[in-house]
Amino acid sequence: MYRFVVAVHVLAAVLLTGPAAFVPFLALRGLAGRDAERIRAVGKRTLQLGLLTLVIGALGTAAVSLSDTYRFGTPWVTISVTVYVLALLIDVLALPAILSRAARHVEEAHTASPEVPDTPDDPAAAALAAARVDQHRGRLLALGGLAVGLYALAAVLMAAKPFGN
């Protein structure tokens, strides 16, 4: 049973971690094109995929519980769980919030005057909103990159099993 759970855990990690780590970067195209709907959709998908990685966590918990060799006190297990939880928090809490605010600022930057389509009501407000969108791009790159690194570190720790048995 242990080997089966580990195999399903690894399969789930392969199928879910990659998309969860890289989907947030699809919002870069929406930010560049000032497409609020695309940004919002990527934010929702990021949240969904982040939550789906809970399957990986549950299977990992089951695998450690069934193991005769590894325990939750084993250093690489503890570090892996901590790293995974940090990546999960970024994918479920931070990135969707950033993308939601970015979509709102894109809409503010594109608030059109009824007389002249595609012109902002207040040029200063539009410039401020555009600057905020660029700040969100930086936050997305920083936190998205951190999540990718954390998922990669968790995978390496689980494959190499350093720091004792």
C-alpha positions in Angstrom: 0.0 0.0 0.0 2.9 2.4 0.8 4.4 2.1 -2.6 1.0 2.7 -4.3 0.4 5.8 -2.2 3.9 7.1 -3.0 3.4 6.4 -6.7 0.1 8.3 -6.8 1.7 11.1 -4.7 4.5 11.5 -7.2 2.1 11.3 -10.2 -0.1 14.0 -8.6 3.0 16.1 -7.9 4.1 15.9 -11.5 0.6 16.7 -12.9 -0.4 19.4 -10.5 2.7 21.2 -9.3 3.9 22.3 -12.7 0.6 24.0 -13.7 0.2 25.5 -10.2 3.7 27.0 -10.4 3.5 28.3 -13.9 -0.1 29.4 -14.5 0.3 32.7 -12.7 2.8 33.8 -15.3 0.0 33.7 -18.0 -1.2 36.9 -16.4 1.9 38.7 -17.8 0.3 38.7 -21.2 -2.9 40.2 -19.7 -0.9 42.8 -17.9 1.0 43.8 -21.0 -2.3 44.0 -23.1 -4.2 45.6 -20.2 -6.8 42.8 -20.4 -8.6 42.8 -17.0 -10.7 39.7 -17.8 -7.6 37.6 -18.7 -5.9 38.7 -15.5 -9.0 37.8 -13.4 -9.3 34.4 -15.1 -5.6 33.6 -14.4 -6.1 34.6 -10.8 -9.1 32.2 -10.5 -7.1 29.4 -12.2 -4.1 30.1 -9.9 -6.4 29.7 -6.8 -8.0 26.5 -8.2 -4.7 24.9 -9.0 -3.2 25.9 -5.7 -6.1 24.3 -3.9 -5.7 21.2 -6.1 -2.2 20.8 -4.8 -3.8 19.9 -1.4 -4.2 16.5 -3.0 -0.4 16.2 -3.1 -0.2 17.2 0.5 -2.8 14.7 1.5 -1.1 11.9 -0.4 2.3 12.8 1.1 0.8 12.8 4.6 -0.7 9.3 3.8 2.7 8.1 2.5 4.6 9.3 5.6 1.9 7.8 7.8 2.3 4.4 6.1 6.1 4.5 6.0 8.2 2.3 8.3 11.3 4.5 7.5 10.2 8.1 7.5 8.3 10.1 10.1 7.1 13.7 10.3 10.1 14.4 12.5 12.5 13.3 9.7 14.4 16.5 8.7 13.8 16.3 5.0 10.1 15.6 5.5 9.7 18.6 7.9 11.5 20.9 5.5 9.6 19.7 2.5 6.3 20.2 4.3 7.3 23.7 5.3 8.4 24.6 1.8 5.2 23.2 0.3 3.0 25.1 2.7 4.8 28.4 1.9 4.3 27.7 -1.9 0.7 26.9 -1.2 0.1 30.1 0.7 1.6 32.1 -2.2 -0.6 30.3 -4.8 -3.8 30.5 -2.8 -3.5 33.8 -0.9 -0.9 36.1 -2.4 -1.0 35.6 -6.1 -4.8 35.6 -6.6 -5.0 38.8 -4.5 -2.3 40.5 -6.5 -4.0 39.5 -9.8 -7.4 40.7 -8.6 -6.0 44.1 -7.7 -4.1 44.3 -11.0 -7.3 43.6 -12.9 -9.0 46.4 -10.9 -6.2 48.8 -11.7 -6.3 47.9 -15.4 -10.0 48.7 -15.4 -9.3 52.0 -13.6 -6.6 52.8 -16.2 -9.0 52.2 -19.0 -12.1 54.0 -17.6 -13.4 55.6 -20.8 -15.1 58.9 -21.2 -18.6 58.5 -22.7 -17.9 61.0 -25.5 -14.5 59.6 -26.6 -14.0 55.9 -26.4 -10.7 54.6 -24.9 -9.7 57.8 -23.3 -9.5 58.1 -19.5 -11.7 60.5 -17.6 -8.8 61.7 -15.5 -5.3 61.4 -17.1 -3.5 61.6 -13.7 -5.7 58.8 -12.3 -5.1 56.7 -15.4 -1.3 57.2 -15.1 -1.4 56.2 -11.4 -3.5 53.1 -12.2 -1.0 52.2 -15.0 1.9 52.6 -12.6 0.1 50.3 -10.1 -0.4 47.7 -12.8 3.4 47.8 -13.4 4.0 47.3 -9.7 1.7 44.3 -9.7 3.8 42.9 -12.6 6.8 43.0 -10.4 5.0 41.4 -7.4 3.7 38.7 -9.7 7.2 38.0 -11.0 8.8 38.0 -7.5 6.2 35.8 -5.8 5.6 33.6 -8.8 9.3 33.0 -9.0 9.5 32.3 -5.3 6.6 29.7 -5.6 8.4 28.0 -8.5 11.6 27.8 -6.4 9.8 26.5 -3.4 8.0 23.8 -5.4 11.3 22.8 -7.0 13.0 22.7 -3.6 10.3 20.5 -2.2 10.7 18.1 -5.2 14.4 17.9 -4.8 14.1 17.3 -1.0 11.7 14.5 -1.6 13.8 12.9 -4.4 17.2 13.2 -2.6 15.9 12.6 1.0 18.9 14.4 2.6 19.4 15.1 6.3 18.9 11.6 7.6 16.4 8.8 7.3 
